[in-house]
Amino acid sequence: MGQIEDLRLFALVVENRSISKAAGKLRIAKSAVNRRLSLLEERYGSHLIETAALESGTSLKPLNARLDL
């Protein structure tokens, strides 16, 4: 995937506050979304989202990372 598609994927994850929901909307596996997010983080040298396991499920929040596009 290209850079624009990966940034759109990231935006969809943030909008939905869920990797699973974004994967469902994109009709791709959750593992594929995780991998693309990892590649984005490698590309920009920064963590982009933070996940935390909670009793009620998984919490996801974007980090205030600066991306040099």
N, C-alpha and C positions, 0 to 999 in steps of 0.2 A: 504494500500500500504506500501511497505517497504521503508527503508531509501534510498536505491539506486534509486528506482523509483521516489521518491520525489525529489531527487537531479537532476535527469534527467529532470523532469518536470520544476524545477527551471531554469536549463540551457536552456531549450527550450523557456521559457518565456523571458529570457534575450537575447537569440539569435534573437528572433523575435521582441523584444521590444514591445510585446503585449501579454496580457493575453488571449484576444479573439482569436488571431491567433494561439497561443499555444493550446488552447482548441479545435479549429477546426482541427488542425493537429493530436491531440490525440483522436479526436472524443468523447470528453466528454464535459459536460456543463461548461460554464465559472464559474459558482458558485462552481463547484467541484474543479477547479483550484485554485480559491480564497481560498477555505477552506484548501486545501493541503498546499498552501503557508503560510496560518495562522498557521497551525500545525508545519510547519518547523520553523517559527519564534518563536513559543512557545518552541519548542525543543531546539533551539540554543540560546534563550534569546536575540534575536537581530532582528531589522527590516532588511529585506533583499532587498526590493525594495521600491522605492518611486514613487508614481503616482501623477500626477498633471493634473487637467483639464485645457485645453487650448481651445481657440476659434477653432483651427483646429483639435481638438480631444484630446485624453488623451496621455500624455507623460509618459513614464516609464523609469526609470534608476535604475540600481543596485547600492546599497550602498556598501561602502567599509567595510563590516562587516567581522570580523574574526570568522571563524567557527572552533570549536574544534571537529573534527570528530573522 
